[in-house]
């Protein structure tokens, strides 16, 4: 992963990274074969840099972690979910332009 504010999540670190974070965590549920996910990736990496210190960014591969994807009812990817204190606050389904992603994040981290 690129940058220290962008973490790869999996079944082993999911609870620790989400529950122990003092900052909101936005998680990108994605898969290797997903074209919209690939389109979102560079924008997501930019946002991780821009929001450093305000929001933590994580990525979870749904093919490698189907248990977590199922727990959160992920039916389409990419899906972005914002968590505070380990609890879901909001979600955005599908790839979106950067300005929409910024708005989604800003509205949910107040």
N, C-alpha and C positions, 0 to 999 in steps of 0.2 A: 504494500500500500504506500501511497505517497503522503508524506507529511505526518507529523506526530498527532494531529487532530483527527486522523482518519484511521479507524481501527477495523480489523477483520473480526467479525463476530462468528461464534459457533456455539455448539452445545456446551462446550467446556467453559467459556468465559461469559456467556450471555447474562446470567444472573449477576455476577460480580460487576460487570461493566455497566449494566443498567441501574441496578439498585444502589450501588455505591457512588454513583456520579452526583456531584453537587450541581452539575450543570444539566440542562435538558439534553437528551440524546436523540438524534434523528437517525433512523435506521432505514437503509435502502435494501429492500428485499429484491434480489435479482437472480439471474441465472446466466451461465456462459452462452447459451444459445439464443438469448433474448436480444433482438436487434434494438428495440427502444431502450433497453438497459444499457447497451453499449453507447448509445447516443447520449444518455444521461451522465455516464461516468465522468467525462472531463468537466462538465458543469458542476457535478457534485464535489469533485476535487477542488475546484475553484472556491466553492462555497465553504468548504472545510477550512481553507486558508483565511477567507474573509471573515468568518464568524469565530475564529479561534479565540478562546477565552470567554465566549458567550454560549456556545453550543458545541457538543461533541458529536462527531459524525461516525457512524458505523455502517458496515456493509455485511449482509448475511446472504450467502448463497443458498437458495431454497432447495436445490437439488442435493446439496451436501448436508442440509439440516432440515429435513422435512417435518420433524417433530415440532420445531419452533414455528415454521410456516403454518402448519395445521393449527397449532394453539392460537394463533392470531387470525385465523380464517383468511389467509392470503389466497385469493382466487385468481388474481391477475398480477402480472409484474410488468414494469417495476411498480412497487408500492412503497411509499415513504411513510413511516410512522414516527411521530414525535412522542417521546416518553419523558415524563418528569417523575422522579422518585420511583422509577420502574413501572409506572402506570401509563397506559396509552392516553394521550391528550387529543390527538387528531391524526388523520391519515389523508394522503393524497395518492390516488391511483392513476397510473399512466405517466408517461414522460411529459414534461412540461418545460416551457422556456424558462430561462434563468430568472427573469423578472417575476414570474408567477411563483417560482420556488422561493425567492427572497421574501415575497409577500406572505406566503404560507408559513415560513419560519418566523418572520417578524411578528405575525399575529399570534403565534403560539408560544412565544418565549417571554411575553410581557410579564 
